[in-house]
Amino acid sequence: MHQGWPPLLAAIAAMLALRGLGMALAWRLPPGHPAITWATAVSEAALAAWVVLALLSPGPWPIPARLAGVAAALIAFFATGQRLLPGMAAGLAAIWLAGQLLG
């Protein structure tokens, strides 16, 4: 596995775990409850930090692959009604594909 994937996958897993915890509590708490809002904000912030790190730091992916990932993620994010998971999946797939094509 490429050295840049494990930290990014760990961040995604943490985000999904916090979102899952929020969903598990949702049947007891109203959607606007501070605990639900906090879990959502923390999970998205953790993932955003890893995305920024992957984009800006010197790392395993060439710049064109990173830019392709950003473009694909934004297109998927807005095309799916601003849903985070499809945007992330499209971005990761684009980075992987562009990385394969660029060598």
URRAJO-V559294 format. One record per residue. N is the residue number from 1. PHI is phi in whole degrees, 0 to 359 (NA if undefined). PSI is psi in whole degrees, -180 to 180 (999 if undefined). D_LAST is the distance of its C-alpha to the last C-alpha in Angstrom with 1 decimal. Layout:
N	PHI	PSI	D_LAST
N	PHI	PSI	D_LAST
This chain:
1	NA	140	14.9
2	298	143	12.6
3	297	-22	15.0
4	276	-16	15.1
5	286	-43	16.2
6	305	-46	19.6
7	295	-38	21.3
8	292	-42	20.3
9	293	-34	21.5
10	295	-41	24.6
11	296	-41	25.3
12	296	-42	25.1
13	297	-41	27.4
14	295	-42	29.8
15	298	-45	30.0
16	293	-36	30.7
17	296	-45	33.3
18	294	-38	35.1
19	294	-40	35.0
20	297	-40	36.4
21	298	-42	39.1
22	298	-40	40.0
23	291	-37	40.3
24	296	-35	42.4
25	276	-16	44.7
26	298	-30	44.8
27	290	-19	47.6
28	260	-26	49.8
29	246	147	48.8
30	291	155	48.8
31	303	-30	45.5
32	269	9	46.3
33	298	142	47.3
34	303	-34	46.0
35	293	-40	44.4
36	292	-44	42.3
37	298	-43	41.4
38	297	-48	40.5
39	299	-41	38.3
40	295	-46	36.4
41	296	-44	36.0
42	293	-42	34.9
43	294	-41	32.3
44	289	-35	30.8
45	293	-40	31.0
46	296	-43	29.2
47	292	-41	26.3
48	298	-39	26.3
49	298	-43	26.2
50	292	-37	23.1
51	296	-46	21.4
52	297	-42	22.6
53	300	-43	21.4
54	294	-32	17.9
55	280	-38	17.9
56	260	-28	19.7
57	277	154	19.1
58	296	131	16.5
59	204	-165	14.2
60	284	-18	11.0
61	259	136	9.6
62	292	156	9.1
63	305	-45	12.3
64	300	-36	11.4
65	294	-40	10.2
66	296	-44	13.5
67	293	-37	15.5
68	297	-39	14.5
69	296	-42	15.6
70	297	-46	18.8
71	298	-47	19.6
72	296	-40	19.3
73	295	-45	21.2
74	295	-42	24.0
75	298	-48	24.4
76	295	-39	24.8
77	301	-49	27.0
78	283	-30	29.4
79	290	-24	29.3
80	257	22	30.5
81	75	37	33.3
82	62	45	31.6
83	265	129	30.6
84	290	-46	28.2
85	297	-46	26.8
86	297	-36	25.5
87	296	-45	24.0
88	295	-42	22.1
89	297	-44	21.0
90	295	-41	19.7
91	296	-45	17.9
92	295	-40	16.2
93	297	-41	15.3
94	293	-40	13.8
95	298	-46	11.8
96	299	-49	10.5
97	297	-46	9.9
98	296	-39	8.4
99	298	-39	5.9
100	293	-41	5.3
101	288	-34	5.5
102	275	-11	3.8
103	97	999	0.0
